[in-house]
Amino acid sequence: MDLQLTSVAGEEDRLLGAYDDGDSDNLRRIQVGVSGMTCAACSNSVESALRSLDGVVTASVALLQNKADISFNSSLLKDEDIINAIEDAGFEAEILPDQIAMQSNPRRTLIGQFTIGGMTCAACVNSVEGILRNLPGVKKAVVALATSLGEVEYDPSFISKEDIVTAIEDAGFEASFVQSNEQDKLLLGISGIASETDVQLLNDILCNLKGVRQFSIDQTTQDLEIHFDPELLGARILVDAIESDSYGKLKLFVKNPYARMASKDLEESASVFRLFTISFILSVPLLFMRVVCPRIPLLYSLLLWRCGPFQMGDWLKLVLVSVVQFVIGKRFYVAAGRALRNGSTNMDVLVALGTSASYFYSIYALLYGAITGFWSPRYFETSAMLITFVLLGKYLESLAKGKTSDAIRKLVELTPATATLLMKDTGGKVVGEREIDALLIEPGDLLKVLPGTKLPADGSVVWGSSYVNESMVTGESAPVLKEINSPVIGGTINLHGSLHIEANKVGSNTVLSQIISLVEAAQMSKAPIQKFADFIASIFVPSVITLALLTLLGWYVAGVLGAYPKEWLPENGNYFVFSLMFAISVVVIACPCALGLATPTAIMVATGVGAKNGVLIKGGDALERAQKIKYVIFDKTGTLTQGKATVTTAKVFSGMDRGDFLTLVASAESSSEHPLGKAILEYARHFHFFDDLSDTKNGHSNNKSFDWLLEITDFSALPGHGVQCFIDGKKILVGNRKLMAENGITVEEHVEKFVVDLEESAETGILVAYDDDLIGVMGIADPLKREAAVVIEGLKKMGVVPVMVTGDNWRTAQAVAKEVGITDVKAEVMPAGKADVVRSLQKGGSLVAMVGDGINDSPALAAADVGMAIGAGTDIAIEAADYVLMRSSLEDVITAIDLSRKTLQRIRVNYVFAMAYNVVAIPVAAGLLFPSLKIKLPPWVAGACMALSSVSVVCSSLLLRRYRKPRLTTLLEITVED
């Protein structure tokens, strides 16, 4: 399978572009020196003047530096307008000269990936995105809650990755840089550094290496980051040079960014579990003192023993709870503080508010009792148990979320850690071998692959033959025979014989790396349905706090007015305490996290499941649209058919010799890239030399077999018509009736009848004219894919209307359509016309999918609501599509639509569950059922419910991992869902 996914950066641009509010192409940034500012009021005045200008994106003024930093839309504003605005405000201004020089250089942006810790719900995501997008030099930013990742497109000449990390941390979140698309940077792990002498040795080696631009050594993590000139140095040469010059003392290895991310996830889970364990150990004595001790007289008497102003039991509770509240629970205060500082609210605000209310009320009751002698109930254990249960929920949630990203982890694990490099002498003879880091493989390397091992890179076989299991990448279960010149995919498993392969695509250019990038980009994207959760998250916490206050006031006022009996109050309690417990329960039972996780976790699991089944989904929006598809348009050649056209007949209608006729036609088609042209060429070669057609590899013949072709001039391919050229000064035309008619070639009645018979047999008739005379016809058949008819029937059962569009003639198109069961046919359509067919079907508001494989399908793939590219098709078609069907099987069209429907169904279930939980739980916590049924949720029970609600949503999404795609035997059992 010759498969290449291209332009992953372009996919990232598209993903990020969905969140770009402005015209990034016209974005310009300048720094202006401002004179005359004396205080903060002056700088505020300048900022206000700048921000009032139409077109200014960001403006910040540094008083101490006497400098203003402005990003603006250059199509709306000029530099002079900025200067005039500052001067009109009463200050002097000039554009800094170094900035003018910078603007003359072409701008280059990088896309960086950052891990972001501390986000708990959609409100946190919105807050971080807002912070990132307001940074000077940042063009676009998108943050994903489920993966705790952020992707930022930024201009490194304006802002560094360290500045971005600092900005995120200043907002109260944890952040670290993962990777970027920068090509001349290498991050290495070092072993062997034991002292400052070793650091100095490494420093000296790097300083003396030609091509090293800059480097930094982190002694704590023993990481080495190197920026180098790729024209002078390669990654492997760099590593070899350092190890050699250190005489083997230092060993270096490339650090895999995905492994670092997995390590961070494990550290986060371990940290939360450690906090939960400590909190649980400290909370158990509190419950013991409240529940068990009153039944044991001796212990209870010790707790009642007065020690100073308080009883011994109160002292123990105060110490234990204070540790839980302010040491273990510090993370909630920190997270709540940063949320409020950024003008947003989240779950941490609710937890901090609820636990603080319980804790400080208990402190108040304790002091009040010591002063007055009237001892009200204390609820110290409430805040401790609340924090314990919330931490338990967080730990379970982190474990469940980790399972949603299993797809990427498993894909990363496909790549072997090492590879065997064959070393050659100057004559090209293999003289030895060495084991190298697989991440240091370079294009052109000759690699040895033993039976049972994984192929370390994409390339082609130069020696040996074997069967290779490609199922982990393509989803195709049958092993594929690999012989000399056969392409191979990195990460697949060599089953039997030894192979020598020449690497041609390494690093981020391999198929596996690009699959990982596509899956990751899809998981980072937001489906349109996520907007609902974002809106709810923005108003959720303020609404809950308002409801809690109303609950407190309602119960308190009702009690004072005598609306309920005093017997309802706790022992030694009062109306305020009774009301406060209801209010705290309302605060802590509400859970915005479940809403925030409903969509992203489902999308993460679905994209991973899709990749496992050979269906690559490029984004959450495409996943959501696919479930509403009304029409699926199929290209004929290479999509419904196998794309292996063969000549079935060659009829000569002139006195020309059959061999001469085939030579003329083959010569004319020798420069064509069309599958039909290649079929004619192969047929003619076989006729002349009686070669076995199976000798050709992957559709490419040995060029040495074609030295018998005639010389052609003025060749031109005419899309939708055929080809024309000149041989011996005479024009030759090979194509359809349109081509003949446009050149005044008469098609005799008996020739027309012969062509019609071919077309009614689902074959394509190719007319050949030479020197203005029609000299013959060739019949070409392209067998249908075996699953085509069943897939078409299955789509109909799903309520989807199949449509076939082709550039072929009407009779052939109708014959093929009849064979597969398609009634809506568009024939003789030019490449550009396929997009018009898509748009015509979209007019009624219907969603249209396009399935194609060739360059001529790209406009239609891009115009369709959902584009599906056959995996073995062209790179351009794959780039234009929303789905990539890795196996080139039409069954995967069914899989794509079915998976989309199942995913959106799961998201709706998640939303219903999250919303129903809050709709039911909040009234119960507020005491709505207490008057009639005496049902009352203590705050710690409410906290447990809140903690488990988000875990339940994530576990619901994980059920998608059980998805099994429909098989051919069950496709016809699919029915339209109401």
N, C-alpha and C positions, 0 to 999 in steps of 0.2 A: 504493500500500500504506500503510494508516494504522497505523503501528506505533509503540508506545511502551513502552519497558522502564522499569519503575518501581522505586523504593526500592532503589537500589544500596547505600545505607548499611545497609539491612536485610539485604542479602546479605552485607555485610562482618560485620554482627553475627552472622549465622549461621555464617560461616566462623570468626570468632574464638571464637564460643560453643562450638565443638567442643573448645576447649582450656581451657574455664573449669571449674575444679574445684569452685568454690563457688557459693553463691547470691549472685550479684552484686547482686541487687535489695536485699538486706539488708546489704550491706557498708557499714560506717560507719567513719569515720576521725576520731580526736580527738588533740589534743596536750595533754599533761598536764605541769604544772610539778612537779618533784620536788625537795624540799629534804632536805638531810642527806647528800648524796653527797660523798665526799671523795677517792675514788680509783677506778681502773678496776675493782677488785673490787666496789665498791658498784654501779657501773652494770651490771656483769655479774649481780649479784644481782637487781637490779630486772628486767633483761631475762628472766632465768630464771623469775622469779615470774610475769611477764606471759605468757610463752610456754607456761607450764604450764596456763593457763586454757583450757578447752574452748571454742572459738569464736574465739580470737585467730588472725588470719591472719598478720600481721607485727607485730613490735615492735622498735623500736630506741631506745636511750637515749643522749643526748648529755650527757656528763659536764660539759663546760665550759659548756654552755647550761642545765644543770639542767632538761632537758626530755626527755620521752618521747613518741614518735610511735607510735600504735597503730592498726592497722586490724583490725576484728573484725566478726563476724556478729551484728547487733543482735537477731536472733531467739533467740540463745543467751545473750547477755551484755547487761548494762546498764552505763551509765557508772559507776554506784555500785560494780559488781563490780570494775571496773578500779581505782578508787580504793582499795577495801578490800584488794585484792591487794598494792598498793604499800605501804600502811600496815602490812599484816601482815608485810611484809618488813623493817619497821623504819624507814620513811621517811615524810615528809609529802608529800601530793599534792593537787593541785587542777586542775580542768579550766581551761585558759586561756580567758578570756572572749571573746577575738576568735574563737576556734574555735567557741564556742557560737553566735555570731552567724552564722558561716559556715554552720553546719549548718541554720539556719533558712531559708536560701535554697535554692531548687531546684537540684539538681546537674545539671550539663551536662557530658557527656563528649565528647571528640574522638577521632577515629580518625586517627592520624598514620602516615605511611609514612617509613621510614628506610632508607638504603642502609647495608649492613654489610660492610666489607671484612675480609679475613683469615680467613674461614671456609673450611675445607678438607674437612670431612667431617661426617657426622651428629652426631658427638660435639660438634663446635663449635656446631652448631645447638642441640642440647640445652642446652649451657652458656649460650648467649646467651638462650634462652627462659627458663631458670631465673633468670638475673640480672634480666631485665625483669619477670617475674611477681612477684619479691620486692620491687620498688620500691613504696614507698607511693604510692597514687594511681593505680597501674596496675591496671586491672581484668582485661584480657586481653592476650595477646601471642602472635603466631605468626611464625615465621621460616622463610624458604625458602632452601635452599642454592643451588638452581639459578639463582635470580634475584638472590641476595645482597640480598634485601629483607626488612624486618621491618615488620609492621603491629601497632601498639600502640593499644589503647583506654585512654585516660587522662583523669583529671580535671584540667583546667588550673588549678583553684584549689588543687590539692595539689602538682602537679609540672609543670614546664615541659618543652617539647621539648628545651631546652638541657640540662636535668638528665638526660633520657633519653640524649641523645648522650654526655654526660659519663660516665654509668654504663657505657655500652657501651665507651667508650674506656678507662675505668679497668680494665676487664676485659681490656684488651690488644688489642681489635679497633678497626678504623677505622669511624667512623660519621658520617653527615651526614643532616640533615633534608631530605626531598623535598617532601612536601605533606601537607595534612590536609583534613578536610571542613569546616573553618572557613569560613563564608560571607563574613565581613567583612574578609578579608585579601587583599592584593595583593602579589605579588613582581614587581618591575620591574627590567629592566636599564637602565643609564644610559650614554649617550654624551655627551661634551662636558665632562666634569670633568677639568680640567687642573691645578687648584691648590686650595689651602685656601679661596681666595676663592669658587670655584665651589661647594664644599661648604657654605660659610656661606650663599651665595645660596639653595641648595636648602633648607637648614635654615630660613631665614627664610620662604620661600614656604610650606613645610609648616606652620610654626607659625601662619601667618595664615589657613590654609584652614579654614573652618568645617566640622566633621564629621570631621576627622582626629583620631583618638584617640591614637595613638602611632606612631612610625616609627623605623627604624634604617637607617643607611647604612654599607655595607661598602665602604670605599675600595679594598681590595685586589681584590675581584671586581667592583666597581662595581655592586653590587646594592642595591636599595632595597626594604625591606619596610615596608608601610603597613597599619595597622589603622584602619578607618574606620567611620563610622555609615552603613549602607546606606540609612537613611531620609533622610539629608541629601545623600549623595554617591553617584554611580555611578562605576564604574571609568573609563569614557571621560571623564566630566566631570573626574575627578581628573587624568588624564593631560593632557587639554587645558589645564587650569588651570595645571599646572606648566610646560608648554611655553610657554604664552602669557606667564606672569609672568616667565619667564626670557628673554623676547624672542627665542625660538628658539635660544638658546645650548645648552640642554639638550634632548636627544631621549630619549624613553622608549619602551620596548617591553616587552610582557608576556613573562615567561620561562616557557616550556613545561616543566613538571616532567619529562616524558618525554624531552625533548631533553637536559636536564641529566643524567638517568640514563644516557642513551646516551653522553654525553661522558665521564662517569666510567668507564664500561666500557672505552671506548677508551683512556683514560689508564692504566687498570690493565693492559690488554694491552700498551700501549707500554712501561710500566715493567718488566713481566716480560721482554719481549723485549730491552730494553736491558741488564738484568742478565744474561740468558742470553748475549748477544753478548759482554759483557765477560768473563764466566766462560769462554766458549769460547776467546776470544783468549788468556786466561791459561793455559788448560789445554793448548792445542796444544803449546807449548814443553815441557811436562812429558812428554807422550807422545813428542815428538821426542827428548828426552834419553833416554828409556827404550828406545825401539824403534829409532830411526835412528842416533843417535850412536855406539853400540857398533860399528857397521859402518863408521864413518868414523874412522880412527885419529887424525887431527889433532884433530878436535873432541873425541873421547873422551879424549885426553890432556889437553886443556884442562879438561875436567870433573873429571878425577882430580887436577888440580893442587891441592895442599893450601894452604889459606889460613886460617891460624890452626888451631883444633882440628878444622875440617871441610874436606872437599873443596869445590872451587868449585861442582861440580854440586849438592851438598847445600845450599850457601848459596842458589843460584838457586831450587831447589825450595822451600826453606823460605820465602823471600820471596813467591814466586808463590802457593803454597798458602795462606799466612797471609792474603793479600789475599782469595782466593776464600772461605776458611773463615769469616773474621770480618767482612769488608766485604760481599761479595756474599751470603754465607750468613747475614748478621745476621738477616734476616727469619725464618729457620727457628728461630733461638734465641729471638727475641722471641715468635713464635707458640707455641713449645713452652713457654716460661716462663709465658705467660698461661694456657695450657691446664692446666698443673700447678697454677698458683695457684688456678684455679677448680675443682680437684679432678677434672679430666678428662684424657684423653689423646687424641692424634690423630696424623695422619701426620707432622706437623712434629716430634713427639717422636721418632718412628722415624728421620727423616732426621738430626736433630740428634745423636741417640745413635750412629747408624752412622758418620757422618762424623767425629764427635768421637773415637770409638774408634780409627778409622784414623789420624787426625791426631796424637792424643796418644801413640798407640803409636809412631808414626814418630819423634816428638820424643824419646820415651824411648829408642828404639833408637839414635838419633843420639847422645844424651848418653852412653849406655852404651858405645857404640863409642869415643867420644872419651876416655872415662875408662879403659876396660879394654883397648882395642885390638881387641876382638872385635866385628866389624861384622855385625849381623843385617840382614835385608832391611828396607828402608823402603818404606812404601806411601803416600807423599805424594800421588801422582797419583790414588790411589783416591778420597780424599775430594773432590778437585777435580772429577774426572769425575762422581762421584756428584751433586754439586751442579749441575753443568752439565746432566746428563741430566734431573734433576728439574725444573729451570727450563724446559728444553725441553718437557717434558710439561705443565707448568703453562701455558706459552704456547699450546701446541696445544689444551689443554683450554679455555682462555679463548676461543679462536677458535671452537671447536665449540659451547661453551655460548652464545656470542653468536648463533649461527645458530638455536638453539632458541627464542630470543625474537624471531625475525623477525616473527612474527604481530603482536605489539603494535606493533613499529616500523612495519610496513606500514599498520596501521590508523591510527596517529598521522599518518603521511604523507598520508593521504587528505584531511585538513583543510587547506584553502588557508591560506597565511600572511596574506593580506590580503583585504579585501572592499571593494566599491564601495558606499558609502552614499549614497542619494539624499536630499537635503535639501529639506524642504518649508517653505513659508511658513505663516502663521497660517490661511490658507484651505485648506490641504492641497494646494496646487499645488507640483509639483516645480520648484525654482528652481536647482538645481545638484547637483553630486556631488563626493565626496571619497573618497580611499582611506584606509581605516583598518585597524588590526590586527584580524584575524579574532577574536582572543580578547577584543576590546573590544565586540563586537556585543551589543546589549541587546534584550530583548523589545520588539516593536513597531517596530523599525527596518525601513525600506524599503530593500531591497538590489537592486542591478542585477546580473544574471548573464548574461554574454555567451556565445555559442556556443563550445563547446570548453573551457569553464572549469568548475571545481568549485563546487557550491553551498556557501556558507560556513556555513549554519545550517539547522536544521529550521524549517519554516514552511509557508505556503500561497501559491499563485500569485495575484497581484492584477492582473497584466497580462501578455498574451502567451500563446503556446502553443509547446510543444516536446516532443521526446522526450528522456527522461532515462535514462541507463544506471545502474541501481541494483545491478548484479551484485556490486560490491565490498562492499556492505553486506548485501544479502538473498540473494545467490547466484543470483538469477533472471537468466538471460542476456538475455532479450528486453527491448529498451528499452520504457519505459512512457510513454504519452502524458500530458502534464501541461497542463491548461488552467486557466482561472480557477477558484479555490476548491480545486484539487487540492493535496493535501498533498505536501511534498517533504522529503527527508532530506539533511542536511548531509553533505558528502563525496562525494556522487554527482556524475556528470558530465552537464552540459547539452550535448546533442549538436548541435542545429540552431538553433532560434530563440532570440531574446533573451527573458528573463523578468524580471519584477519580482516579488520575493517579500517577504512580510512575515514577519519572524522571530518565532517564538512560543516556541521552546525554544533556549536558548543554553548555552554552558559545559558543566557536568557533566550538564545535563538533556537534552542531545541524544541521539538514538539511538546515534550513533557513539561518544560518550563513555561511554555506559552499556554498550555492547558491549565497549569497551576495559576498563572496570571489571570486567565479568563475566569476561572472559578472564583478566585479571590476578588476580582473586580465585580463579579456578579454579587458576591456576598457583601461587598462594600456598598452596593447600590441600594437605593430606596425605591420600593414599589409605591405607586401612587396611593394605594390604600393606606400606606403608613402616615399620610398627611392627617388622617382622622385621629390617629393616636397622638401625633405631635400637637394637634389642637387641644385635645383633651388634657394632655400633660401640662400645657401652658396655663390651664385654669383649675387643674385638679386640686393642688395643695391649698391654694387660697380658699377654694370652695369648701374643702374638708375642715379647715380651721374655722371658717365661718359657721359651718354646721355644728362643730364642737362647742363654740361659744353659745350658739342658740340652744344647744342641749343643756349646757351648764345653766344658762339663765332660765330656760323653760322649767327644768326640774326644781331649781332653787325657788323661783317665784311661785310655782305651784305648791311647793311645800309650805312656804311662808303663808300663803293664802288658805292653807288647809285643804288643798285639793286631794291629798292622799294621807293616810294615817301615819302616825309617828312609829307604829310598829314596823314599818318598812325600813326604818333607819337602822344602821349597824349599832352594835353595843357601844355606848358612850359616844355615838356619832351625832352629827347634826346635818341639817339640810345641805350645807355647803359641801361637806365631805361626801355625802350621798350623791350629790349632783356632779361633783368633780370626777368621781370614778366613772360615771357614764361618759363624761366629756373626754377623759383620757382614753377610754376604750374606743371612742369614735376616731380620735386622732391616730391611734396606733393600728387600728384594723384596716384603715384605708390603704390601698396599695396601687400606686401609679406604675410600679415596675412591671406588673403583669401586662398592662396595656402596651408599655414600651417594648416588651420582648415578644409580643404576639406575632408581629410580622417578620422582623429580622431573623429570629431563630428558625422559623418555618422556611424562609428563603435560603438560609445557610444549609439546612438539611436537604432541601429540594435540589439545589445546585450540585451538591455533593452526590446525591443519588443519581442525578442526571448524568454527571461525568462518569460514574461507575457503570452506567448503562449505555455509554457511548453517545450521549446527548449533551453537548456543551451549551449552556445558557449564558448569554452575555450580560444579563441584568435583570433586576427585579421587575422593571417595567415590562420587559418582553415576556417574562414569566406570567405576569398578570394579564397581559393582552391575549396571550395564546388561548386562554380558557373561553374567550368570547368569539373565537374565529367562526365565521359563517362560510367563507369560501376558501378553498385551497387550490391554488393554481399550480399545475405541474408543467414544467418544461418536458418535451418529449425525449429528445436525444440525450442519453446519459442519465436521465432521471427516471422516467418510466421504462426506458430501455436500458440495456446493459452498457451502452456506449461503445460496443465492440462491433462496429459496422463491418459487414463482409459482402463482397460482390457475389451475387448469385447468378448473374448472367451478363454476357457482353455480346450484343447483337450488332453486326456491321450491315449498314444499308447501302454501301457503295461497293465498288469493285476492289476496295483496299484489302490487302492481306490482314488477317486477324492480328498477327504479331505486330505489324506496322501500326495498326489502329491502337493497340494497347500501348505501344511505345509513345505515340503522340499524346495520348490522354495522360499517361503517367508522367511524361515530361512536363505537361502543363500543370499538373497537380503537385509536382515535386517541391514547390515553394509554398504550398498551402498548409495551414495549421488545422484545417477543418478535419474532423474525424472521417468524413466521407472521402476526402482527398487522400488521406493516409490509407484507407481501405483499398482505393483504386491502385495506389502505388504498390501495396503489398501483393495484390492480385496479379498485377503485371509482372512483378519480379518472380513470383511463383510460376507464372506461365512460361517465362523465358528460361528459368534455371531449375524448375521443379524442386525448389527448396521447400522444406517443411516450414509452414507458416508459424509453427510453435517455436521456431528458433529465435524469433524476434523477442527481445526482452522489453516487457512493459510497453509494448506498442512502438518501440523505437528500433528500426532496422539497422543492420550494419551498412553504413554508407558506402563501403567498398563494393557492395553488390550493385550499386546503381551507376556505375561508370558507363553503362550502355544508354543512359538517358541523353536526349538531344538537348542542344543548347537553346535556351529561351531568352527572350528580351522583353522589356516593357511589361513585366508581370504585374497584375493588379487583382486583388481579391475584392469582389463586389458583394457586400453583406446582403443576404437574402436573395441573391441571384446566382452566384457562382464565381468563376475565375475567367480571366482572359489574358492572353499573352501572344507573342509572335514567335514562330519557328520557321526559320529559313525565309523570313520576311513576310510570311503569311499568317494571318490572324487565326487563332484557335480559341474557340469558346467551349467551356464545359460548365453546364449549369441547368437551370430550369427553363420553363416555357417563357417566362418574363425576359430572361436574358436573350433568348432567341428572337422574341418579338421586337425587343428594343434595337436589335442589330439587323432587322429585316430578313431573318432566316425563316424560310417557309417549312412548316412541319407537315409532311404528307399525311394523308388519311390513314394509311396502313401503319405508319410510324406512331401516329397518335393512338391508334387502337392498341398497339403493342405496349405503349407507356401506360394507358388506362388499365390494361390487364395487370400490369405490375403494381400499380397503385391500389387496385382493389384487393390485391393480395398482401397489403400492408408493406409493400416495398417502395423504395424511392426510385423513380426513373430519372437518370441523368442523361441529358441530351448533349451530343458532341457535334460541333460544327467546325469545319476546317476550310479556309479559303472561301468563306461565304456559302458553303454547302453543308447540309446536315449529313454526317457520315455514319452515325451510329448512336446506340443507346446502351447504357449500362444500368442494370438493376442492382440495388443495394438494399440489404435487409439488416435491421438492427434488432436482435431478439429482445423481447420484453423480459423484465426482471420477473423471476418466478413468483414473487409475492405481490406483484402489482395489482392484479385483479382482486385479491383478498383484501388488500389495504384499501382500495377504492370502495369496496362493499362495506368495510368496517367504518370508514369515514361517513358513509351515508347513514349507517346505523347510529352514529354519534350526532347526527343532525347537521353534518358539514357537507356542503355542496362541492364536489370535485370538478375542476375545470382544467382542460388541457390547452396549452398554447404552444404553437410551433411555427417555424418558418417554412415547414414542409407544405406540400400541396394538399388540397382539400380531400382528395380521394384517399391518399395514404393516411392523412390525419384521421379521417372518419373510420378507416379500417382499424387503425390502432386503438382508437377510442372505443369502438364497438367491442374489441377483444377484451379490454380491461373494464368496460362497464361505465364509461364516461359519456354523458349525453351532451354536455356543454363544451363545444370545441371552437377554438379560435385558430384558424390556419392561415398560412401565408403571411404571417406577422413579422415585420421587420424587427430587429433587436430593440430599437427605440420604441416600437409600438407595443412591446410587452408591458412597459410601464404605463402606457395609455390604457391597456386592458385592465391593469390593477386599479387605476384611478376610476375607470368607468364602473367597476363593481363597488367601489367605495362610496359612490355618490349617494346611495340610499342609506348611508350611515353604517353599513356592514363592515366588519373587520375582515381583512383579506390577508391570507398567508401566501407566500410565493416559495416554491421549492425548485431550486435550480442548481446547476453545477458549472456553468461556463461564464466567460467574460461577458458574453452578450446577455446574460441573465442579471448582471449587476445592477443596471438601472431599475429593473423590476423588483429585485430584492430590496433595494434601498427605498423604493416607493411603497412597498407593501407595509402593512401594519406589523407583520411578523415575517421576516425573511429567514428561510431555512436553506442553508448551503450543504450540499452533499460533500462529505469530508474529503473524498478523493478528487474533488473539483479544483478549480483554479484558486490561487491565492486571493485574487481580486473579489471573486464571488464570496469567499469565506469572510473577507473583511467587511463586505457590504451587508452580511446577514446578521440576524439576532440569535439564531440557533445554528450550531454546526453539528451535522449528523456524521459522527466519526466513522461509522461502519458502512456508509453509502447504502444503507438499507432503507427502503420505504416504510418498513415497520416502525422505524424510529419517528416518523411523522405522527403516527398514532401515539407513540410513547410521549412525544413532546406535548401534545394536546392533553393527553390523559394525565400526565404528571402535573401540568398547569392546573387542570381542574381539581385534582386531588389536593394540590398545595393551597389553592385559594379557598377550597372547602375547609382545610385545616386552619387557615388563618381566620376564617369567619368563626369557626368553633372556638378558637383562642380568644377572639374578641368577645363573643357571647359569654364565654366563661369568665373572662376578666371583668366585663361590665356587670354580668349577673352577680358575680361575687361581691362587687362593691355595692350594687343596688340592694342586695339582700343583707349583706353583713353590716353596713353602716346603720340602717334602721334598728337592727337587732342590738348592735352595740350601744345605740342611743337609748335603749330601754323601751322601745316601742311595744314589745311583747311582755314587758314586766308586769304591768297592771293586770293583764288577763291570765297569763300563763306563768308568771313569776320567773321567766327566763332572763337571766342576767349574765353577761359575759364579763368576767373579771379582766382587767387590763392585760394581765400576762397571757390569758387565753386568747384575747384579741390579737396580741402580738404574735402568738404562735400561728394563728390563722393567716395573718398578713404574710409571715415568712414563708408559709407553705403555698400561698396562692401563686407567686411567681415561679416557684419550683414546678407547680402543676402545669403551668402554661408551657414551660420549656419541655417538660416530659411529654406533653401533648404534641409538640412539634417533633419530638424525637420518634413518635410513632410513624412518621414519614419514612424512617429508615427501613421500615418493613415493606415499603412499596415494591411491588413486582410488576414489571411491564406486561401488558397484554401479549399473549402469544398468538401465532397464526391460527391455532386451533380454537381459540376463544374469541377472536376478533369479531366474528359474526354474531356473538352472543351479546355484544354491547348494545345497549338501548339508550335512547335519548333521555337525559335526566330532566325531570319537570322543574 
